[in-house]
Amino acid sequence: MSGSFSSRVMGNAPKVLVVDGSKVVRQLIARVLKAELPDSDVVGAGSGAEAREMLETGAFDFITIALRLPDMDGLELARHVRESAAQAYVPIVVVSGDVEGRLLSRTLGEHVTDYFDKSLGFQALAEFIRGYARPADSAAGEVLYVEDSRVVALATRRILEKHGLTVHHVISAEDALALLETAKAQGRVGADIVLTDVSLKGELTGGDLLERVRRDYGYGKGRLPVLVMTGDENPVNQAALLRAGANDLVEKPIEEKLLITKLLFQLRVSQHQREHDEAA
C-alpha cells in the first residue's frame, strides 16, 4: 500500500470526503474529525453516485469510504477515484466494521491506501486521519526494530529517531527474543512496539518472532503491537502474517510517511487500550 500527499494536506486546511450510507456515521466522523482538525473541511456523501458527483466539483485531500455503500462496493468507488486524474494520489482509507475478512483475504485492492476497523471507535479514526493529515513532529515510544541489513537499518533508524522514537535495533529474531526475555524477567514488556522484517539471517524469521510474541509471551495486539515489513506481494503469505497476529503490514520498499503513520497509530491504540485496562 502506498500514498502520496498534496501540499494542501501537508500545509493548509485538508478537505476530507466521508462516504458512508449512514447519515449518523457521517455526522459522527465529521464531528470527531473537526475536533482533531478544526480547520478541516469535511464533506459527506451517502452513496457512490453522490460521491462521484462531488469528486467532479474539485479535488479532495483525504477520502474515507465504507466497504458497503447503498449503490456499489466501496472498492468500486476507490477504483473510480484512482482513474480520475485530479484524484490520482489522494489517500483512500476504507472504514468498515467487516474489514477483517477482506484484510485477511488480501482483497482490499491496490486502489486503497489503508484500512481502518470501525470497532476501534470514531475517536481513534479521527486520530488516524490526523496522523496522515498532520503527522506529529515528535512521538514517544520504544521500538524494537529487527533488521539484518545494516544499510536498511541505518536509514530506517534515522527515520524513527527523527520522529522522537527510541530505537532498540537487533539483527535477528533470536536477539529480539533474548531482549524480550530479559525484560520479562524484570517485569517489563521490553518495547512499546515491534517493527520487524520477514526475512532475517538466522534460524528464525520475522514470522517466527511474531508467533512467539503472541504464543509464548502471550502479548496480544494491544499489549505489544507488531508491524511486519515485507517485500512479498503474495496475498496468501501476507494473510498468513495477519492471521498470526501482525497488527499491520508495511510493504517494502518503505515509504517514510506511511511507515510513521502506521507505527504511531498502533502506538496510540495500544496506549489507549492499556489505559482502559488499567482503569478497569
Secondary structure, 3 states (H helix, E strand, C coil): CCCCCCHHHHHCCCEEEEECCCHHHHHHHHHHHHHHCCCCEEEEECCHHHHHHHHHHCCCCEEEECCECCCCEHHHHHHHHHHCHHHCCCCEEEEECCHHHHHHHCCCCCCCCEEEEHHHCHHHHHHHHHHHHCCCCCCCCEEEEECCCHHHHHHHHHHHHHCCCEEEEECCHHHHHHHHHHHHHCCCCCCCEEEEECCCCCCCCHHHHHHHHHHCCCCCCCCCCEEEEECCCCHHHHHHHHHCCCCEEEECCCCHHHHHHHHHHHHHHHHHHHHHHHHC
